[in-house]
């Protein structure tokens, strides 16, 4: 069983460490721009992420703690981020 998952699949309370941002084979300009924006927001490999809140409609948007800051994303944006599960202590 793999211990990695897409951030878009996470539920409230999920924690992990970013292992990949983007798909690393940029299919189009929009995908490359999204990857660049996520990196600028602090979604970098090795950053710790915790899902704090899910919106009411379609579980969108999601509120995240990324290291020491708070960020909101839509689930389709979060699909570009792969996490390694972190066991809660």
C-alpha positions as CSV (number, residue, x, y, z in Angstrom):
1,X,0.0,0.0,0.0
2,X,1.4,3.4,-1.0
3,X,1.8,6.1,1.7
4,X,1.5,8.9,-0.9
5,X,-1.7,10.6,-2.0
6,X,-3.0,13.7,-3.8
7,X,-3.8,16.6,-1.6
8,X,-7.2,16.8,-3.4
9,X,-8.1,13.4,-2.0
10,X,-7.4,14.4,1.6
11,X,-10.0,14.9,4.3
12,X,-10.1,17.3,7.3
13,X,-7.3,16.6,9.7
14,X,-5.0,14.9,7.1
15,X,-1.3,15.6,7.4
16,X,1.6,15.0,5.1
17,X,4.8,16.2,3.7
18,X,5.0,17.4,0.1
19,X,6.9,15.1,-2.2
20,X,6.0,16.5,-5.6
21,X,4.4,19.7,-6.9
22,X,3.0,19.5,-10.5
23,X,3.3,16.7,-12.9
24,X,6.9,17.4,-14.0
25,X,5.8,17.1,-17.6
26,X,4.1,20.3,-18.3
27,X,1.3,19.6,-20.7
28,X,0.2,23.2,-21.3
29,X,0.8,26.7,-20.3
30,X,-2.0,26.7,-17.7
31,X,-0.5,23.7,-15.9
32,X,3.0,25.3,-15.8
33,X,1.5,28.5,-14.5
34,X,-0.4,26.7,-11.7
35,X,2.7,24.9,-10.7
36,X,4.7,28.1,-10.5
37,X,2.0,29.8,-8.4
38,X,1.8,26.9,-6.0
39,X,5.5,27.0,-5.5
40,X,5.4,30.8,-4.9
41,X,2.7,30.2,-2.2
42,X,5.0,27.9,-0.3
43,X,4.0,24.5,-1.7
44,X,7.5,23.2,-2.0
45,X,8.9,19.7,-1.6
46,X,9.5,19.0,2.1
47,X,6.9,21.4,3.4
48,X,4.5,20.0,6.0
49,X,0.8,20.3,5.2
50,X,-2.4,19.9,7.3
51,X,-5.9,20.1,6.0
52,X,-7.8,22.4,8.4
53,X,-11.2,23.0,6.8
54,X,-13.4,21.9,3.9
55,X,-16.0,24.1,2.3
56,X,-19.7,23.0,2.5
57,X,-20.4,22.7,-1.2
58,X,-18.4,20.1,-3.0
59,X,-15.9,20.3,-0.1
60,X,-14.5,23.4,-1.8
61,X,-12.4,25.4,-1.1
62,X,-10.0,23.7,1.4
63,X,-8.0,25.6,4.1
64,X,-4.5,24.3,4.7
65,X,-1.7,24.9,7.0
66,X,1.6,24.9,5.0
67,X,4.4,25.0,7.5
68,X,3.5,28.2,9.5
69,X,1.1,29.9,7.1
70,X,-2.6,29.4,6.1
71,X,-3.6,29.0,2.5
72,X,-6.9,28.3,0.7
73,X,-7.1,26.2,-2.5
74,X,-9.7,24.6,-4.7
75,X,-9.5,20.8,-4.9
76,X,-8.7,20.9,-8.6
77,X,-5.6,23.0,-7.8
78,X,-4.7,20.7,-4.9
79,X,-4.7,17.7,-7.3
80,X,-1.2,19.0,-8.5
81,X,0.3,18.3,-5.1
82,X,1.4,14.8,-3.9
83,X,1.9,14.2,-0.2
84,X,3.6,11.5,1.9
85,X,1.3,10.6,4.8
86,X,2.4,11.7,8.2
87,X,1.2,9.8,11.2
88,X,-0.5,11.9,13.8
89,X,1.2,11.8,17.2
